[in-house]
């Protein structure tokens, strides 16, 4: 079979509710009831926030829900322009109302915030971020309401390498695995033989190496294949064109560094100082992304990536100029999906079991038929 791999580079979601009904489990029964689920959510939340702050030397800070359009700090998510933020005028009585936008993620806000909070090298921030992404196709693991632990840490130029990235990812995985162990002790019934616990260690692999294994498959199918072999992986190098001329996935040009030359474990030339943690979800029997993160662009790689993306018209924003003029620090950072993590660790079939959002009626009806209780 021949696949159009260009259709799998941006814009998450299954895209067909008839197909989704086939995918959702037909024999599902939640292990925890609704009260237990809420107690478990907040236990996991506290554990992970404290763990991230301890392991990465972060402090919890407040985070915006709205930003100005002119600041350039709203997350565009992909560089193809397919997902745009909600924008509205605000400021009663102003001659020129403020052009405000609801954040899609705090990715770019955090880097200037490191300076605002006077973080030194090796110090950083973590946030309890809430966002709205209106251009998602709504299914069991994609919601327009997004909650993340958005974190960022100051680094040096010498830290801009795969070894340092790997060290940070390993610490994050330790926290996620620890949260699973904690909640399984809290609710032993979660240790169900149908749903194996997460492995103690991640498998690290470059996107180029995955493509070599499955050269004819689109990105999500490649990921599904590899995590059936290794149930928890970190994929290096998300954003730079691979051997087939396409990136593993579209990634915005102005935060993660996906252009810097690197070398794979097998010694082959590769690119990118960023990546994603993906796991196998034994409840949904699908790939399950937990976090995207990376070493951020410096002024040289920012220009190169913006040129590649054809977005040099945006380079005059305060955010971009702050990088170009060395006014904000070098950093590493990422966003860990909160509801995605709860869904996985609590063996849930749908994001709506752990977070309250809006879903189409067809999805509500489908979930009722399949014994999946979606919060309203």
N, C-alpha and C positions, 0 to 999 in steps of 0.2 A: 504493500500500500504506500502511496506517495502522500506526504503531508505538506501542508503549507505552513512552514515554520514561522513565517512572518506574523501570523495571527496570534502567536503565543508569547509575545514579547512584553505586553503591557495590558492592563485592564483585567483584574482578577475576576473570578467567578466562573461557574460552570456554563451559564448562558442559555440553559434550556431546562424548564421546570419538569417536563416529562422525563428528561434524562436524570434530573436530580431525584425524582421519586424512585427510580431504579437503584440509585446509589445509597440513599438513606437506609439504614438497617430496618428490616421488617420484624425482627424479634427483639426489639430494644426494650429494656426496662432500666430506669435509672437506679444506680446502686444506692445513692443517697437521696433522702426525701428533700423537700424544698427548704425546710428549716436547717437541716444538716448541711445542705449545699451552701446556704448563706454563711453559716458559721465557718465552714471550710474555706470559702473564698477569702474571708477577712484574715483567717489564720495564715493562708498562703501569701496574701498581700503583705502582711507585716513581716513575715519571714524573708520574703524576697527583697523588700525595701531595705531591711536591716542588713541582709546578706550582701547586697550590691554595695551599700555604703561601706561596709567593713572590708570586703575583698578588693574593691577598686578605689578606696579612699575618697568617697563621695559624700556630699551633704545634700539633704533634701531641701529643695527650694520651690517657691511658687512659680507658676508657669502661665502664660497668657492663653486665653481662649480666642481672643481676637487681636489682630495686628493691623497696622496700616498697609495698604497696598504698596505705597511708595517705599517702604522700608526694604522690600525684597527678601524678607525673612520667612515668608510663607513657603511651605514645602509644595513643590510642583509634582512630586512623586515620580513621574516619568518625564522624559525629555521630549515626548511626542505631542504634548499639549492635550492629551485625551482626558485628563482629569483636572478640572478647574475648581477653584475655591468659591464658596458662597461669598458674595460681596454686597455690601449695603452702605448707604450713607448714614452717618450718625453725628449727633451733636446739635441738639435743639437750639435754635437761635443763632447759630454760626452763619456768617455770610457765605462761607464756603464749607459745607459739611465735610467731615472726615470720611475718606474712603476706607472703610473698615472691611476686613476679611476674617471669616472664621478659619482658624488654623486647620490644616490637613495633617500636620505633625509639627512638632517643635524642633525639627532637625536643625534648621538654620538659625533659629532664635537662640539655641543653647550656646553657640560658639561666641557671639558677642556677650552672652550672659556670663561666661567664664571671666571675662574682664570686669563686668559689672559687679560680680561677687568677689573680685580680687583673688581668684584662684591661682596658685603657684603651680610650677611643674610637679606632676604627680598628684595634684588635687583635682577634684571635679564636682559636678552637680548631678543630682538625679531628680526627676520630676514625676508627678502623678498626672500625666498629660491626658486631656480629653480633646477630641477633634471630631469633625464631621467631613466625610468624603461622600459627596452626593452622587458621584459618577461610578459607583460600584454596582455590579450586578449582584443582587441580594440572594444569597443562598445560605447553607448551614454553617459556613465558616467565613463568610464575608458580610460585613455589616456597614451601614453608613455611619454608625456611631463607633468611634475608635477610641480605645483606652490603651495607653502604653506607659511603660517606664522608659521615658526618654532621658538618657544619661549622656554626659560629655565629660572628658578629662583632658587636662593640659598635658602636652607631651613636648619633647625636644625634636629637633630635626634628625637626631640619631635614632630616635624611636620609630622612624617611618620605614618599617620593614616587616616582612611576614613573620619573623620570629616574635617580635613584640605583639603583633596582632594575635598570633596563636596563643601567647601567654594570657592575654586579656580574655579571649574567647573561652579558654580553659577555666578561668576563674568564674566566668558567668555560668558555664555549664555546672560547675560545682554547686553554685547557689540553686539552680533549677533542680538538679538532682537531689540536693538536700531538702528542698521544699517538698518534693515527692515523698521522700522518706518520712518527713515530719507528718504529712497529712495521712500517710498510710498507717502511722502509729496512732494518729488521732481517730481514724476510722479504718480499722483492720479489714473491713469488708471490701475496701478498695483493692486489696491484694487478691485479685481475682485471676485464676489461671487463664481465663480468656484474654486477659489484657496484661501482657508482660510489662514489668517495670522498665524504666529507661536504663540503658547501659551506663556504667560508671564513667566511661570515656567516650568522647566524640571521635568519629573518623574524619580526618581532614583531607579534602580532595579539591583539585582545581576544576573549574568549569570546563577548561580545555580537555582535561583527562576524561571527564564524563562524556563529552562529545565524541572523543575517540572511541569510547566503548559503544556508543549508540548514535552513529553519525547520521542516521536517517530519521531519527525521532525528534519531534519538537520538544521544547524545554521541559514542560510539565511531565511529559511521558518519560523523558530521560531521568528526571528527579525521582519519579515513582519507581523506576527500575533500580536505581542505585540505592534508595532507602529500603527496598525489599531485601537487598544484600547487606547493607549496613544501616540498622534502624535509627541511627542518629548521626547526622553528618554536618560538617561546616563546609560550604562551597566557597572557595576563594575565587576572586576575579569576576565579579558580576557587573557588566556594563561595557567592557571593551569587546570589539568584534573578535569572534573566535575564528577557527580555521574555515568555517562555512560562510564567513563574511557577516554573520549576525552576532549580536551580543547574547549572552546567556539569558539576560533579561534587561529591559530598558531600565536605566538608572539615571536620575537627574545629574546634570553636568556640574553642579556647583556645591556639592557637599562631599560625598565619598570620592576618594581617589581611585579611579578604575583604569588609569592610563599608565601609571608608573611601571616600567619593566621589572619583572620578577623571574624567578626560576622555579619550576615545579619540582616535586620530590624526585621525579625521574630524570631531572636535569634538563628538561626542555624549556625554551624561552616562553614566558607567559606574561600577563599584565594584571595589575590590580592589587590594591591594598585594602580590599573590602570583602564582604561576603555575607552569607545567610546561614542560620541554623535551621535545618529541617529534620523532622522526625517522622517515623511511621506511626500513624494513629490507628491502633487496633480496633477502635470502636467504629470509626467511619471507613476503615480500610483504605485510607488515602494518605497522600503526602500532607504534611502539616507544618507550615512555616511558623516559627516562634519569634525570630528576630532578624532584622537586617542591621548591619553595622559596618564600620570601617574607619580606617585612618582618613582624615579629611584632607581635602586639597590644600596645597600651598599656593603661592601666587603664580608659580610657573605652571603647575598642572591645572589650575583653574582656567587660565587662558587657553591652554591646549584643548581642554574638554569643552569649553564654551565655543571655541572655534569649530570643533568636530560636530557639536550639536547645532551649529548655526544660530547661536543665541548671544552673540556679542553685543546686540542692541540692549541687553539687560545689564551690561557690565558697569554702568554708572550708578547702580543702586548703592545705598549706604552699606549694605551687607558685602557686596562684591568689592567695593572700594576699601572697606576695612581690611579685607584679606590682602589686596594688592598693595596697600600702604603699610602693611605690618602693624596694624592697629589692634588686631585681635589675635589671640594666641593660636599656635598650632594645636591640633587636638585629635582625639579619637572619640568616637561616640556611636550610639545606636538607639534603636527603639525595640523594646521587648513587649510583645502583645500581651496585655494582661488577661483579657477574656480568652484569647487563644491558649494561654498557659493554664487558666482555670479549667477550660473545656478538656484539655488533655489530661491533666492530673486527676480530675474528678470523674473521668471516664464518661463524658457527656457526648451526645450525638449532634448537638446544635449550640451555636454561640448564644442563642436566645434563652438557653437554660441557665446561663451565668451572667447575662447582662440584659438590660432593658433597652430595646430599640424599636424601630418600626420595621415591619415585614409585610410583604404583600399577602392578601387574603389567600391566594392559592397556596402559599407556603404554610400559613397557619392551618389550613384544612388538611394539607398533606401531613403535617406533624401530628395532628390529632389522630389521624388514621394509623399512624405509626407509634402511638403512645409516647410521643415526645412533647413534654410540657414546655411551651415557650412563654416566658414572662411577658406581661403587658403593663 
